[in-house]
Amino acid sequence: MHDTPKIIGGVLIFLTLVTFPFWYGKGKTAPPPLLPIDTPVIQKLTVKKCIEPAAYMAVSHMELLNSWRDAVVREGNHLYVNREGKKFSMSLSQTCLSCHSNKDKFCDACHGYAGVKPNCWSCHVVPKEAKR
């Protein structure tokens, strides 16, 4: 019974350490990164539209890329038809990265913010941004 103050002190220290991230941030979240879409290819486009609406791409691009991978590798299908009926090659390197060539500013900024590490670059070559 003489260890009660030590146990209570230990529990309080443990709770303080475990809850530190919550009360230190005081409910604040970091703002999402602003994604620059100012690559040379995008600047030359008259209509600045991605293969699907931007809101869909922001949330579901990984599902789209995974479905592309499965369609190309497993089924041999290399053609994607979007909601508007426009056709695109199912290629991360040739379709997506032809416009979004600023991997550090575009891909890595969001993936770092979200804390995810996609394995795209285990197969695909990292694009080099074109000079303006």
CORKA-V729235 format. One record per helix or strand of 3 or more residues. SS is the DSSP state (h for helix, s for strand). FROM is the first residue (numbers start at 0). LEN is the number of residues. Records with the same first field share a line. If there is no record, write none. Layout:
SS = FROM-LEN + FROM-LEN
This chain:
h = 3-22 + 39-5 + 53-22 + 91-8 + 106-8 + 119-3
s = 78-3 + 86-3
